[in-house]
Structures are given as C-alpha cells and as structure tokens.
Amino acid sequence: MLPGGGQQLYELMPEALQRECREEIDCEVKVGRLLYIREYLADNHEFAETDNGAHQIDFMFECKLKEGSIPQNGTEPDPWQESVVWLEISQLMEYKLYPRTLRKFLMENNDPKCKIYLGDIN
C-alpha cells in the first residue's frame, strides 16, 4: 500500500501526506500534483468481511523524495505494516500492491490530462 492515512483537523491534504510519509517511511517528500482519486466500497471487494462496510476516498498525489531521504520503516508505522520497499514503476506488475488496479494507471501515467477519478477499484 502507498503511504497515507487520515487527516487531522485543519490539516491540508499535502500536509497530511507529508506527515504520513514521515511517520510511515521516515522520509521528507515534496507533494506534487493530484494524480488519482479512488473510492473504496468494502462490500464490493475481497476484504468485505474485515473492512465492515467501509467507504473511503483516497487522494493520490505525485511525490518526490527530498534529497537525502531513504525510505525505511518510520517512527509510527501502521499496525499491519511489515516493511518499506521502493518499487520501480516499470516492475510494478511483479509486486503485490493495493489497490491492484492502480499498478496499471501508475505505469501508464505519462499524460497530465489522464483520467483522475478511478471510481470504486481495488
């Protein structure tokens, strides 16, 4: 899964993403353009039993690591987080990444006018 999580009160989305990256992958990032918006309706996917009817909206931004940042386990990883792995875009199809459908969009994202709203995918 990509780094991320919930926003705190009065926290802008880029600020939340920067904080989540510090907590989860111990990196400072520069947040760029919004790439994708994904909805997740748990009842429509394989984790329906454990996600208890969840409906969430994920905003995925293009980010660049700030110089000297090396992705690694952060100070506050998510409870289910096992490790941090830096993946090459060209090799995404070889790895388990959620949402799975995102791999295809990330590999094809060369056009700034590409589809942004992905709908209910997993």
PyMOL commands that place a pseudoatom at each C-alpha (Angstrom):
pseudoatom trace, name=CA, resn=MET, resi=1, chain=A, elem=C, hetatm=0, pos=[0.000, 0.000, 0.000]
pseudoatom trace, name=CA, resn=LEU, resi=2, chain=A, elem=C, hetatm=0, pos=[1.081, 3.558, -0.523]
pseudoatom trace, name=CA, resn=PRO, resi=3, chain=A, elem=C, hetatm=0, pos=[1.924, 5.732, 2.480]
pseudoatom trace, name=CA, resn=GLY, resi=4, chain=A, elem=C, hetatm=0, pos=[-1.041, 7.706, 3.723]
pseudoatom trace, name=CA, resn=GLY, resi=5, chain=A, elem=C, hetatm=0, pos=[-3.792, 7.928, 6.252]
pseudoatom trace, name=CA, resn=GLY, resi=6, chain=A, elem=C, hetatm=0, pos=[-6.316, 10.190, 7.839]
pseudoatom trace, name=CA, resn=GLN, resi=7, chain=A, elem=C, hetatm=0, pos=[-6.133, 13.946, 8.032]
pseudoatom trace, name=CA, resn=GLN, resi=8, chain=A, elem=C, hetatm=0, pos=[-6.020, 15.771, 11.307]
pseudoatom trace, name=CA, resn=LEU, resi=9, chain=A, elem=C, hetatm=0, pos=[-8.380, 18.672, 11.963]
pseudoatom trace, name=CA, resn=TYR, resi=10, chain=A, elem=C, hetatm=0, pos=[-7.374, 21.753, 9.894]
pseudoatom trace, name=CA, resn=GLU, resi=11, chain=A, elem=C, hetatm=0, pos=[-4.579, 19.834, 8.163]
pseudoatom trace, name=CA, resn=LEU, resi=12, chain=A, elem=C, hetatm=0, pos=[-4.393, 20.293, 4.390]
pseudoatom trace, name=CA, resn=MET, resi=13, chain=A, elem=C, hetatm=0, pos=[-4.077, 17.136, 2.277]
pseudoatom trace, name=CA, resn=PRO, resi=14, chain=A, elem=C, hetatm=0, pos=[-0.440, 17.828, 1.272]
pseudoatom trace, name=CA, resn=GLU, resi=15, chain=A, elem=C, hetatm=0, pos=[0.433, 18.426, 4.939]
pseudoatom trace, name=CA, resn=ALA, resi=16, chain=A, elem=C, hetatm=0, pos=[-1.255, 15.163, 5.925]
pseudoatom trace, name=CA, resn=LEU, resi=17, chain=A, elem=C, hetatm=0, pos=[0.670, 13.274, 3.249]
pseudoatom trace, name=CA, resn=GLN, resi=18, chain=A, elem=C, hetatm=0, pos=[3.978, 14.794, 4.353]
pseudoatom trace, name=CA, resn=ARG, resi=19, chain=A, elem=C, hetatm=0, pos=[3.254, 13.825, 7.968]
pseudoatom trace, name=CA, resn=GLU, resi=20, chain=A, elem=C, hetatm=0, pos=[2.186, 10.300, 6.997]
pseudoatom trace, name=CA, resn=CYS, resi=21, chain=A, elem=C, hetatm=0, pos=[5.384, 9.834, 4.956]
pseudoatom trace, name=CA, resn=ARG, resi=22, chain=A, elem=C, hetatm=0, pos=[7.488, 10.924, 7.938]
pseudoatom trace, name=CA, resn=GLU, resi=23, chain=A, elem=C, hetatm=0, pos=[5.589, 8.517, 10.210]
pseudoatom trace, name=CA, resn=GLU, resi=24, chain=A, elem=C, hetatm=0, pos=[5.436, 5.517, 7.879]
pseudoatom trace, name=CA, resn=ILE, resi=25, chain=A, elem=C, hetatm=0, pos=[8.543, 5.672, 5.665]
pseudoatom trace, name=CA, resn=ASP, resi=26, chain=A, elem=C, hetatm=0, pos=[10.763, 8.131, 7.583]
pseudoatom trace, name=CA, resn=CYS, resi=27, chain=A, elem=C, hetatm=0, pos=[11.051, 10.435, 4.558]
pseudoatom trace, name=CA, resn=GLU, resi=28, chain=A, elem=C, hetatm=0, pos=[10.524, 14.058, 3.727]
pseudoatom trace, name=CA, resn=VAL, resi=29, chain=A, elem=C, hetatm=0, pos=[8.608, 14.445, 0.475]
pseudoatom trace, name=CA, resn=LYS, resi=30, chain=A, elem=C, hetatm=0, pos=[7.669, 17.258, -1.831]
pseudoatom trace, name=CA, resn=VAL, resi=31, chain=A, elem=C, hetatm=0, pos=[3.998, 16.823, -2.746]
pseudoatom trace, name=CA, resn=GLY, resi=32, chain=A, elem=C, hetatm=0, pos=[3.165, 17.478, -6.387]
pseudoatom trace, name=CA, resn=ARG, resi=33, chain=A, elem=C, hetatm=0, pos=[0.019, 17.252, -8.470]
pseudoatom trace, name=CA, resn=LEU, resi=34, chain=A, elem=C, hetatm=0, pos=[-3.032, 15.178, -7.671]
pseudoatom trace, name=CA, resn=LEU, resi=35, chain=A, elem=C, hetatm=0, pos=[-2.852, 12.020, -9.785]
pseudoatom trace, name=CA, resn=TYR, resi=36, chain=A, elem=C, hetatm=0, pos=[-5.850, 9.932, -8.795]
pseudoatom trace, name=CA, resn=ILE, resi=37, chain=A, elem=C, hetatm=0, pos=[-8.970, 9.820, -6.676]
pseudoatom trace, name=CA, resn=ARG, resi=38, chain=A, elem=C, hetatm=0, pos=[-10.152, 6.358, -5.730]
pseudoatom trace, name=CA, resn=GLU, resi=39, chain=A, elem=C, hetatm=0, pos=[-13.255, 5.336, -3.844]
pseudoatom trace, name=CA, resn=TYR, resi=40, chain=A, elem=C, hetatm=0, pos=[-13.321, 2.115, -1.911]
pseudoatom trace, name=CA, resn=LEU, resi=41, chain=A, elem=C, hetatm=0, pos=[-16.603, 0.439, -1.039]
pseudoatom trace, name=CA, resn=ALA, resi=42, chain=A, elem=C, hetatm=0, pos=[-15.511, -2.527, 1.053]
pseudoatom trace, name=CA, resn=ASP, resi=43, chain=A, elem=C, hetatm=0, pos=[-18.636, -4.560, 0.384]
pseudoatom trace, name=CA, resn=ASN, resi=44, chain=A, elem=C, hetatm=0, pos=[-17.626, -4.767, -3.297]
pseudoatom trace, name=CA, resn=HIS, resi=45, chain=A, elem=C, hetatm=0, pos=[-14.176, -6.286, -2.702]
pseudoatom trace, name=CA, resn=GLU, resi=46, chain=A, elem=C, hetatm=0, pos=[-12.315, -9.207, -1.155]
pseudoatom trace, name=CA, resn=PHE, resi=47, chain=A, elem=C, hetatm=0, pos=[-11.872, -7.533, 2.246]
pseudoatom trace, name=CA, resn=ALA, resi=48, chain=A, elem=C, hetatm=0, pos=[-15.618, -7.043, 2.822]
pseudoatom trace, name=CA, resn=GLU, resi=49, chain=A, elem=C, hetatm=0, pos=[-15.663, -9.243, 5.938]
pseudoatom trace, name=CA, resn=THR, resi=50, chain=A, elem=C, hetatm=0, pos=[-12.836, -7.398, 7.686]
pseudoatom trace, name=CA, resn=ASP, resi=51, chain=A, elem=C, hetatm=0, pos=[-13.491, -3.827, 6.483]
pseudoatom trace, name=CA, resn=ASN, resi=52, chain=A, elem=C, hetatm=0, pos=[-17.022, -3.747, 7.951]
pseudoatom trace, name=CA, resn=GLY, resi=53, chain=A, elem=C, hetatm=0, pos=[-18.855, -1.777, 5.267]
pseudoatom trace, name=CA, resn=ALA, resi=54, chain=A, elem=C, hetatm=0, pos=[-16.123, 0.866, 4.946]
pseudoatom trace, name=CA, resn=HIS, resi=55, chain=A, elem=C, hetatm=0, pos=[-16.429, 3.632, 2.366]
pseudoatom trace, name=CA, resn=GLN, resi=56, chain=A, elem=C, hetatm=0, pos=[-13.286, 5.676, 1.963]
pseudoatom trace, name=CA, resn=ILE, resi=57, chain=A, elem=C, hetatm=0, pos=[-11.921, 8.109, -0.574]
pseudoatom trace, name=CA, resn=ASP, resi=58, chain=A, elem=C, hetatm=0, pos=[-8.202, 8.112, -1.355]
pseudoatom trace, name=CA, resn=PHE, resi=59, chain=A, elem=C, hetatm=0, pos=[-6.424, 11.046, -2.978]
pseudoatom trace, name=CA, resn=MET, resi=60, chain=A, elem=C, hetatm=0, pos=[-3.112, 10.009, -4.543]
pseudoatom trace, name=CA, resn=PHE, resi=61, chain=A, elem=C, hetatm=0, pos=[-0.505, 12.669, -5.217]
pseudoatom trace, name=CA, resn=GLU, resi=62, chain=A, elem=C, hetatm=0, pos=[2.720, 12.629, -7.162]
pseudoatom trace, name=CA, resn=CYS, resi=63, chain=A, elem=C, hetatm=0, pos=[5.580, 12.987, -4.662]
pseudoatom trace, name=CA, resn=LYS, resi=64, chain=A, elem=C, hetatm=0, pos=[9.330, 13.311, -4.848]
pseudoatom trace, name=CA, resn=LEU, resi=65, chain=A, elem=C, hetatm=0, pos=[11.715, 12.330, -2.094]
pseudoatom trace, name=CA, resn=LYS, resi=66, chain=A, elem=C, hetatm=0, pos=[13.668, 15.237, -0.722]
pseudoatom trace, name=CA, resn=GLU, resi=67, chain=A, elem=C, hetatm=0, pos=[17.422, 14.886, -1.126]
pseudoatom trace, name=CA, resn=GLY, resi=68, chain=A, elem=C, hetatm=0, pos=[18.938, 12.512, 1.392]
pseudoatom trace, name=CA, resn=SER, resi=69, chain=A, elem=C, hetatm=0, pos=[15.664, 10.743, 2.183]
pseudoatom trace, name=CA, resn=ILE, resi=70, chain=A, elem=C, hetatm=0, pos=[15.889, 6.955, 2.173]
pseudoatom trace, name=CA, resn=PRO, resi=71, chain=A, elem=C, hetatm=0, pos=[12.599, 5.036, 2.521]
pseudoatom trace, name=CA, resn=GLN, resi=72, chain=A, elem=C, hetatm=0, pos=[12.621, 2.802, 5.595]
pseudoatom trace, name=CA, resn=ASN, resi=73, chain=A, elem=C, hetatm=0, pos=[10.317, 1.924, 8.477]
pseudoatom trace, name=CA, resn=GLY, resi=74, chain=A, elem=C, hetatm=0, pos=[9.244, 5.157, 10.113]
pseudoatom trace, name=CA, resn=THR, resi=75, chain=A, elem=C, hetatm=0, pos=[8.663, 6.077, 13.722]
pseudoatom trace, name=CA, resn=GLU, resi=76, chain=A, elem=C, hetatm=0, pos=[4.912, 5.382, 13.611]
pseudoatom trace, name=CA, resn=PRO, resi=77, chain=A, elem=C, hetatm=0, pos=[4.235, 2.632, 11.057]
pseudoatom trace, name=CA, resn=ASP, resi=78, chain=A, elem=C, hetatm=0, pos=[0.699, 1.357, 10.602]
pseudoatom trace, name=CA, resn=PRO, resi=79, chain=A, elem=C, hetatm=0, pos=[-0.033, -1.692, 12.802]
pseudoatom trace, name=CA, resn=TRP, resi=80, chain=A, elem=C, hetatm=0, pos=[-0.102, -4.061, 9.790]
pseudoatom trace, name=CA, resn=GLN, resi=81, chain=A, elem=C, hetatm=0, pos=[2.957, -2.502, 8.124]
pseudoatom trace, name=CA, resn=GLU, resi=82, chain=A, elem=C, hetatm=0, pos=[5.740, -5.058, 7.804]
pseudoatom trace, name=CA, resn=SER, resi=83, chain=A, elem=C, hetatm=0, pos=[8.354, -3.152, 5.828]
pseudoatom trace, name=CA, resn=VAL, resi=84, chain=A, elem=C, hetatm=0, pos=[9.036, -0.404, 3.324]
pseudoatom trace, name=CA, resn=VAL, resi=85, chain=A, elem=C, hetatm=0, pos=[10.045, -1.282, -0.221]
pseudoatom trace, name=CA, resn=TRP, resi=86, chain=A, elem=C, hetatm=0, pos=[10.934, 1.151, -3.016]
pseudoatom trace, name=CA, resn=LEU, resi=87, chain=A, elem=C, hetatm=0, pos=[9.499, -0.186, -6.283]
pseudoatom trace, name=CA, resn=GLU, resi=88, chain=A, elem=C, hetatm=0, pos=[10.480, 0.749, -9.805]
pseudoatom trace, name=CA, resn=ILE, resi=89, chain=A, elem=C, hetatm=0, pos=[7.435, 1.820, -11.837]
pseudoatom trace, name=CA, resn=SER, resi=90, chain=A, elem=C, hetatm=0, pos=[8.472, -0.479, -14.696]
pseudoatom trace, name=CA, resn=GLN, resi=91, chain=A, elem=C, hetatm=0, pos=[8.311, -3.514, -12.368]
pseudoatom trace, name=CA, resn=LEU, resi=92, chain=A, elem=C, hetatm=0, pos=[5.018, -2.804, -10.572]
pseudoatom trace, name=CA, resn=MET, resi=93, chain=A, elem=C, hetatm=0, pos=[3.170, -5.729, -12.161]
pseudoatom trace, name=CA, resn=GLU, resi=94, chain=A, elem=C, hetatm=0, pos=[5.603, -8.108, -10.417]
pseudoatom trace, name=CA, resn=TYR, resi=95, chain=A, elem=C, hetatm=0, pos=[4.579, -6.945, -6.935]
pseudoatom trace, name=CA, resn=LYS, resi=96, chain=A, elem=C, hetatm=0, pos=[1.525, -7.094, -4.738]
pseudoatom trace, name=CA, resn=LEU, resi=97, chain=A, elem=C, hetatm=0, pos=[0.253, -3.511, -4.495]
pseudoatom trace, name=CA, resn=TYR, resi=98, chain=A, elem=C, hetatm=0, pos=[-3.146, -2.326, -3.290]
pseudoatom trace, name=CA, resn=PRO, resi=99, chain=A, elem=C, hetatm=0, pos=[-5.229, -1.220, -4.891]
pseudoatom trace, name=CA, resn=ARG, resi=100, chain=A, elem=C, hetatm=0, pos=[-4.082, -3.726, -7.531]
pseudoatom trace, name=CA, resn=THR, resi=101, chain=A, elem=C, hetatm=0, pos=[-5.689, -1.797, -10.399]
pseudoatom trace, name=CA, resn=LEU, resi=102, chain=A, elem=C, hetatm=0, pos=[-3.517, 1.201, -9.509]
pseudoatom trace, name=CA, resn=ARG, resi=103, chain=A, elem=C, hetatm=0, pos=[-0.438, -0.537, -10.936]
pseudoatom trace, name=CA, resn=LYS, resi=104, chain=A, elem=C, hetatm=0, pos=[-1.758, -0.195, -14.486]
pseudoatom trace, name=CA, resn=PHE, resi=105, chain=A, elem=C, hetatm=0, pos=[-2.557, 3.508, -14.046]
pseudoatom trace, name=CA, resn=LEU, resi=106, chain=A, elem=C, hetatm=0, pos=[0.836, 4.283, -12.489]
pseudoatom trace, name=CA, resn=MET, resi=107, chain=A, elem=C, hetatm=0, pos=[2.687, 2.552, -15.322]
pseudoatom trace, name=CA, resn=GLU, resi=108, chain=A, elem=C, hetatm=0, pos=[0.715, 4.457, -17.980]
pseudoatom trace, name=CA, resn=ASN, resi=109, chain=A, elem=C, hetatm=0, pos=[0.705, 7.887, -16.294]
pseudoatom trace, name=CA, resn=ASN, resi=110, chain=A, elem=C, hetatm=0, pos=[2.592, 9.985, -18.836]
pseudoatom trace, name=CA, resn=ASP, resi=111, chain=A, elem=C, hetatm=0, pos=[-0.206, 12.353, -19.829]
pseudoatom trace, name=CA, resn=PRO, resi=112, chain=A, elem=C, hetatm=0, pos=[-1.067, 15.148, -17.369]
pseudoatom trace, name=CA, resn=LYS, resi=113, chain=A, elem=C, hetatm=0, pos=[-4.631, 15.017, -18.744]
pseudoatom trace, name=CA, resn=CYS, resi=114, chain=A, elem=C, hetatm=0, pos=[-5.040, 11.354, -17.792]
pseudoatom trace, name=CA, resn=LYS, resi=115, chain=A, elem=C, hetatm=0, pos=[-8.114, 10.042, -16.001]
pseudoatom trace, name=CA, resn=ILE, resi=116, chain=A, elem=C, hetatm=0, pos=[-8.097, 11.222, -12.380]
pseudoatom trace, name=CA, resn=TYR, resi=117, chain=A, elem=C, hetatm=0, pos=[-11.254, 9.706, -10.879]
pseudoatom trace, name=CA, resn=LEU, resi=118, chain=A, elem=C, hetatm=0, pos=[-10.811, 5.933, -10.837]
pseudoatom trace, name=CA, resn=GLY, resi=119, chain=A, elem=C, hetatm=0, pos=[-14.079, 5.021, -9.112]
pseudoatom trace, name=CA, resn=ASP, resi=120, chain=A, elem=C, hetatm=0, pos=[-14.501, 2.007, -6.834]
pseudoatom trace, name=CA, resn=ILE, resi=121, chain=A, elem=C, hetatm=0, pos=[-11.416, -0.048, -7.626]
pseudoatom trace, name=CA, resn=ASN, resi=122, chain=A, elem=C, hetatm=0, pos=[-9.225, -2.454, -5.720]
for i in range(1, 122): cmd.bond("trace and resi %d" % i, "trace and resi %d" % (i + 1))
show_as sticks, trace
zoom trace
